[in-house]
Amino acid sequence: MEEQNIQKFSEQCKNIFEQVRRDVIGQNEVVEGTIIAMIAGGNVLLEGVPGVGKTRLVRSLGRVFNLPFSRIQFTPDLMPADVTGTNIIVRDDEGNSKFQFQPGPIFSNIILADEINRATPKTQSALLEAMQEHSVTVMGVSRKLEEPFFVLATQNPIEQDGTYPLPEAQMDRFMFKLIVPMPSLEELVDIVNMTQKTMAEVAEAACNGEDLLMMRKTANQIPVAQEVMEYAMKLCSATHPDSEHATAATKKYIRLGSSPRAGQALISAAKVRALMNGRFNVSYSDINTLAYPVLRHRIKMNFEAIAERVSADEVIRMILDDLGHNGNKDGAKSMIEENKKK
Amino acid sequence: MDTKKLLEKCRSRLVLEGLLKALLVGVIVGFAVDFVFALITAFFTEYFDYWYLVALGVGLGTGLIAGIVIYFLAFRPDTKKIARRIDALGLEERLITMTELENDDSYIARRQREDAKEKLSKFDVKSIKFVLAKSLIVAAIIVGVFGLSMTTVNALVQYEFIPEGGSNIFNPLEPDDAPIMVLYEVTDDTAGWIEGEVEQLVEVGGRTSVVTAVAAEGYMFMYWEEDQKATAERFETNIIDDDEDGIIIFTAYFEEIPDNNEEGDLPTDEPSDVPQEEQNDTFDPDNDPNKEGQGDRYASSNQVMDGKTPYQSVFDEYYEKALEDIQNGNYTEEEAAIIKAYFDILKGGVGADKEGE
């Protein structure tokens, strides 16, 4: 059975990538990151300028995973009830009035929260419970959301007028923040060629919700060596300026470090990445690669970093360099570092 | 297969590396002890002759013990260390995970082990390169040089190749064998001058070139003030600067020749027919130079010997003979110079006499 699951996992991964590739050209890291997060059960925040394919990617994933898909266009006048749903008065067969819950668009498996930072904090916070507990409470009644449940949100980094930056609590509920870059020249040519033929999305279902949950379960079994686990946790701890593991870069540029959720996200995602790469254990390279999408939105930069225009990614790279397993192609150096630490 | 057995092919290489590291640490500790011991025992050489051997022995012994201890404490590769090392060379933590899951019989653990074994079977042991910390090598070299140097110094002292510490303090600011400046001067520029090099820089124990004090007209050379030497021509051998000021000065002293014409006849070596009493009104019979026991004061009348033979003729005879011998090469250059200088002294007196004539 387990053998079959593993076999199925790799086949489905292959199919998922193949199908997504039919709709989305380029953006390999974003596609991989989003699929990893979805298999690991995390929410994803996609940040990029308009027109780089954020919404298309999410829609395409909805179809590939063959899951109900809701799109919520966040605007300043959007109310929490517009997201969660509300009780409305209806008449029953006997003509009596009664409240009946009308589910909002959040009652779906994949939620595309488009331009999430345009909504007011009150509306944004309507997603908090759904993102973490996968449930919605309206008028004192909690309702479970159907599994698997994901929020894939997009935001534009350029436009700041009329936007409300996401609060830390909400940011922390996103497993990954993925930066969607501008396509390269070759990719741009391919995109234009493809859309000249048809704008329609052609990706087909590669798996369903049950398959996705099974893939998550399979990936969860991947073992993590104690040293790798300690390294991942040390990395999260090193983002705190007051921590004993804080590096020079942390103390210089970071005001607030990551929460324990970052550690959970890092390990869950690393397990999926390892299995996707045909490995049955988590490696330092998994942790190092995933450190950027997991940590970049969870650390708050201080004034010095903003003044020197040091990005979160640069600080993460500095921390990884200091911890000694980053880009480790020379085992010898690593060994010395290990001995030094010991 | 057992995890340890799987890693066996890499173990020997890492054992060798561990031994090399331990050896370096042993060298550092050993030579440090050797240096300290040799430094301390350098003060007790009078009690025992072979301190250098003891220091070397103690250093080697300590280094050996330290190396062995360090190897077992720090550098001996255990299974986890080997796994960690190979993982870093591209196996992506497969082996370290495998060692941890050694006793896990779950399906995923078994799959992980199979995966790790498969990768390990393709692993080239030669890709494990020896890694020795540069700081360790540098430290070993520095401490080694110090230790060996101190031991060598002790050994050289014992075999008297070099003096014992403290007996020969070398002061680079005041070198013992600095050259000495020899100056030849005159007391009065109008009375005479020096012919030859008046300033000569001579090594300690060396010699100067010959200089001659030449009297101006109306003056005669008397002597060199420093040593009362009456020879006009001189040179110095075995130069030693007694007062250690680096300079030795020789000053030629001249005196004006008294004007005899004002008093009467010029002095002559030839005997006078005129009795002494008549020659000088102030003749004092008690001071008669012809009288026995007199004659130490220059006068033309006492420039004869045995009452009839003039000194000049005897001088000329010996002088010519000496010159002939010199020309024939019977004397060395130094002896010839001394002989010439001697005759010059005599010539001074005789010359004055002749000038008087």
Contacts between the chains, C-beta under 8 A, distances in Angstrom:
chain1	res1	chain2	res2	distance
A	2	B	107	4.2
A	2	B	108	7.0
A	3	B	107	7.2
A	6	B	111	7.0
A	221	B	106	7.7
A	221	B	108	4.6
A	222	B	108	6.7
A	223	B	97	5.7
A	223	B	100	7.4
A	223	B	101	5.8
A	223	B	104	7.7
A	223	B	108	6.5
A	223	B	109	6.5
A	223	B	112	6.1
A	224	B	97	7.6
A	225	B	93	5.6
A	225	B	96	4.7
A	225	B	97	4.3
A	225	B	100	5.3
A	226	B	100	6.1
A	227	B	84	7.5
A	227	B	93	7.6
A	227	B	96	5.9
A	228	B	93	5.5
A	228	B	96	7.6
A	228	B	97	7.6
A	279	B	92	6.4
A	279	B	94	7.2
A	279	B	115	6.9
A	280	B	94	8.0
A	280	B	97	7.9
A	280	B	108	6.3
A	280	B	111	5.0
A	280	B	112	3.8
A	280	B	115	5.0
A	281	B	92	7.7
A	281	B	93	5.7
A	281	B	94	5.8
A	281	B	97	3.7
A	281	B	98	7.9
A	281	B	112	5.4
A	281	B	115	7.8
A	281	B	116	7.8
A	282	B	93	7.0
A	282	B	97	7.8
A	283	B	87	7.8
A	283	B	92	3.7
A	283	B	93	4.2
A	283	B	94	7.8
A	284	B	92	7.6
A	284	B	93	6.2
A	285	B	92	6.1
A	328	B	88	5.8
A	330	B	88	7.7
A	331	B	85	5.7
A	331	B	86	7.5
A	331	B	87	7.7
A	331	B	88	3.0
A	331	B	89	4.3
A	331	B	128	7.7
A	332	B	88	7.9
A	332	B	129	6.0
A	332	B	131	3.6
A	333	B	131	7.9
A	334	B	84	7.9
A	334	B	88	4.4
A	335	B	84	7.2
A	335	B	85	5.6
A	335	B	88	6.7
A	335	B	131	6.2
A	336	B	131	6.6
A	336	B	133	6.1
A	338	B	84	6.6
A	339	B	74	7.4
